Amino acid sequence: MLNRTVLVGRLTKDVDLRYTQSGKGVGNFTIAVNRPFKNQQGENEADFINCVAWGKQAENLAQYMKKGNQIGVDGRLQSRTYENQQGQTVYVTEVVADSVQFLESKSSNQSNNQQSQVNAYNKEVGVGGSDPFQGDGEPIEIQDSDLPF
């Protein structure tokens, strides 16, 4: 028997970190996973998958990842039920994470935004650009002595 789930997606909100009575961390989170096809309107759709991580992994996830960051989750699908305060049975299906990979640093969204601001400023004042050789078209002469190997 095999129960293995591998997902890559973006956090839909910050991780909800709580602690059990024994002090063990438990982090609940949802990731949006894009579907590999477009709908009839030509738009991408996503599935929103509930996940849970335990212990130090949950604490690290809550500390270093935030809404919008891309993560990879390797785990197993688990179904459970409980009775809510109104006496109704609630069914929950979630991925229990065995491993979570940080595919994007916490500050990468911020640094991308800062880089966009720098590029806009450079364009405004007429310096810089994404390709320093754009439009030059001249060959570059390199001597063997210029090479580091």
C-alpha positions in Angstrom: 0.0 0.0 0.0 1.2 3.5 -0.8 -0.1 6.9 0.4 2.3 9.6 -0.9 1.4 13.1 -1.9 3.8 15.6 -3.5 2.7 19.2 -4.0 4.2 22.5 -5.1 2.2 25.6 -4.5 1.9 29.0 -2.8 0.7 29.6 0.8 -2.7 31.2 0.7 -2.2 32.8 4.1 0.4 32.8 6.9 0.8 29.5 8.8 -1.5 29.1 11.8 1.0 27.8 14.4 -0.4 26.4 17.7 0.9 24.2 20.4 -0.5 21.0 21.9 -0.8 20.6 25.7 2.5 18.8 25.7 4.2 21.7 23.9 4.5 20.2 20.4 4.1 22.7 17.6 1.4 22.1 14.9 1.1 24.3 11.9 -2.0 24.4 9.7 -1.8 25.9 6.3 -3.3 25.9 2.8 -1.4 25.9 -0.4 -2.8 26.9 -3.8 -1.7 24.4 -6.5 -2.2 25.3 -10.1 -4.0 22.9 -12.3 -2.0 21.8 -15.4 -4.7 23.1 -17.8 -6.8 26.2 -18.5 -10.5 26.5 -18.2 -12.9 27.4 -21.0 -12.1 31.1 -20.5 -8.4 30.4 -21.0 -7.6 31.1 -17.3 -5.6 29.0 -14.9 -7.4 27.4 -12.0 -6.0 26.2 -8.7 -6.9 23.7 -6.0 -6.6 24.8 -2.4 -5.1 21.9 -0.4 -5.2 21.9 3.4 -2.0 20.7 5.1 -0.6 20.2 8.5 3.1 20.1 9.8 4.3 19.1 13.2 7.1 20.0 15.6 10.1 22.0 14.5 9.1 21.8 10.9 5.9 23.6 11.7 7.8 26.3 13.7 10.3 26.8 10.9 7.5 27.1 8.4 5.7 29.7 10.4 8.9 31.7 11.1 10.3 31.7 7.6 7.4 31.5 5.2 4.5 33.8 4.7 1.4 34.2 2.5 2.4 34.0 -1.2 5.6 32.1 -0.7 6.1 29.0 -2.8 6.7 25.7 -1.0 7.0 22.0 -1.7 5.2 19.5 0.5 5.9 15.8 0.6 3.5 13.8 2.8 0.5 11.6 3.0 -3.2 12.1 2.6 -5.2 11.7 5.8 -8.9 11.7 6.5 -10.4 12.2 10.0 -13.7 13.1 11.6 -14.7 15.0 14.7 -17.9 16.3 16.3 -18.2 20.1 16.4 -19.9 22.2 19.1 -23.3 21.8 17.4 -23.0 18.0 17.5 -22.5 17.7 13.8 -19.9 15.3 12.3 -17.1 17.2 10.4 -15.0 15.4 7.8 -11.5 16.6 7.2 -9.1 15.6 4.5 -5.6 17.1 4.6 -2.0 16.4 3.7 0.2 15.5 6.7 3.6 16.9 5.7 6.6 14.6 6.2 8.8 17.2 4.6 8.4 20.8 3.6 10.8 22.5 1.2 11.1 26.3 1.1 11.2 27.1 -2.6 11.2 30.9 -2.1 12.8 32.9 0.7 10.7 35.1 3.0 12.3 38.2 1.7 12.3 37.3 -2.0 8.9 39.0 -2.6 10.2 42.1 -0.9 13.5 42.0 -2.8 11.7 41.5 -6.1 9.6 44.6 -5.3 12.8 46.6 -4.4 14.4 45.5 -7.7 11.4 46.6 -9.6 11.7 50.1 -8.0 15.4 50.2 -8.8 14.7 49.3 -12.4 12.0 51.9 -12.7 14.3 54.6 -11.3 17.1 53.6 -13.6 14.8 53.8 -16.6 13.6 57.2 -15.5 17.1 58.6 -15.2 18.3 56.8 -18.3 20.9 54.4 -16.8 21.1 50.7 -16.3 18.8 48.2 -17.9 18.4 44.5 -18.0 21.0 43.9 -20.7 24.2 46.0 -20.5 25.1 44.9 -24.1 21.7 45.6 -25.6 22.0 47.5 -28.9 25.8 47.6 -28.9 26.3 44.7 -31.3 30.1 44.9 -31.2 32.1 41.7 -30.6 34.0 41.5 -27.3 37.7 40.7 -27.5 38.9 38.4 -24.8 42.5 37.3 -24.4 43.5 34.0 -22.9 45.2 35.9 -20.1 41.8 37.4 -19.1 40.3 34.0 -18.4 40.5 32.7 -14.8 41.2 29.1 -15.9 
